[in-house]
Amino acid sequence: MEIKSPQIAIAAHSGPYPQEAEERARAFVREVSKCSPTLILGGYWGLMKVVVDEAAALGLKTVLILPMEHEAVKPPTGVILIKRTTNLAKWGGR
């Protein structure tokens, strides 16, 4: 069975990072973009921001699941945000 659009969850360092790590993160996103995935991340800072920005530039579907203390971040247009303040009642949450 062929997966048409895989979902890839990405964990990346949230603090300061060397330039080489940024280049590798961008190269990783460019490589996985070949299979048109949906990327899922838990933040928009550190290397996660690099991944999200590169994915947005390539037109990849990207989902951010933000912790409550970081819900004010402003990712690129088109990125899907899931926040604690989102009305989860329609999804069966509390």
N, C-alpha and C positions, 0 to 999 in steps of 0.2 A: 504494500500500500504506500503510495507516494504522499508525502505531506506537502501540501501546496504552500502553506505559509506558516513555518514553524514559529513558536514563541520561545524567545531566549531571555532568561533572567540573568542580569549582569550585576555582580557585586564588584565594586571598585573602591580604591582608597579615597577617603573623603578629606584627607589633609594635604599638606604640601607634597609635591611630587617632582621628580627630575624631568627635564625636557624629553629624555628618552622614553619615559613612561607615557607621556602625552602622545608622542609619535607612534608608539606601539598601540595605544588605545584607538587612535584614528585609523591605523592600518587594520586593526581587528574589525572595526565597524565597516570599513570598505570591503573587507573580505566576506563578512557574513551578509552584506547587502546583496550579494549575488543570489541568495535564496529568498529574498524579499521577506525577511522575518518581521515579527512584532517584537520590539525590545522592551523589556520590563526592568525598571530600576527603582531604587528606594530613595533617590535624592537628586538634587541638582547643584552639587558643589563638588570640589575636588575632581578626580578623574571621571566621576559620574557625569559632571557637567560637560566635560570634553566629549564623552560618548554621546550624550543627548544632542549636543550642538552638531556633531558630525552626522549623526543619524538624521537630524532635521534637515541639514544641508543636502543630504542624499534622498530626502523624501520618504524615509522609513517611518512606519507607524511605531510610535513610542509611547509607553505608558509609564507614568511616575506615580508610585505609591508613597506619598509623603508623610513623614512623622509629624505629629501635631505641632511640635515646636518649630517646624520649618515650612509651614503651609503658605507663607507669604512669598516664596520664591516665584520668579517670573520666567518660566522657560519659554522657548521659541513657540510661535504660533503653530497650532496643529498638534502639539503634544497633549496627550490625554492625561489629566490630573485626577488622582483619587486622593481625597482628603478626608480626614475624620469628620469634618463639617459637612461633607457630602451627605445628602439624605439617603441613608442606607435602608430606610424602612421599605422602599420599593423593591429592594433586593433581599428582603427578609432579615435585615440586620436590626439592631436595637438602637 
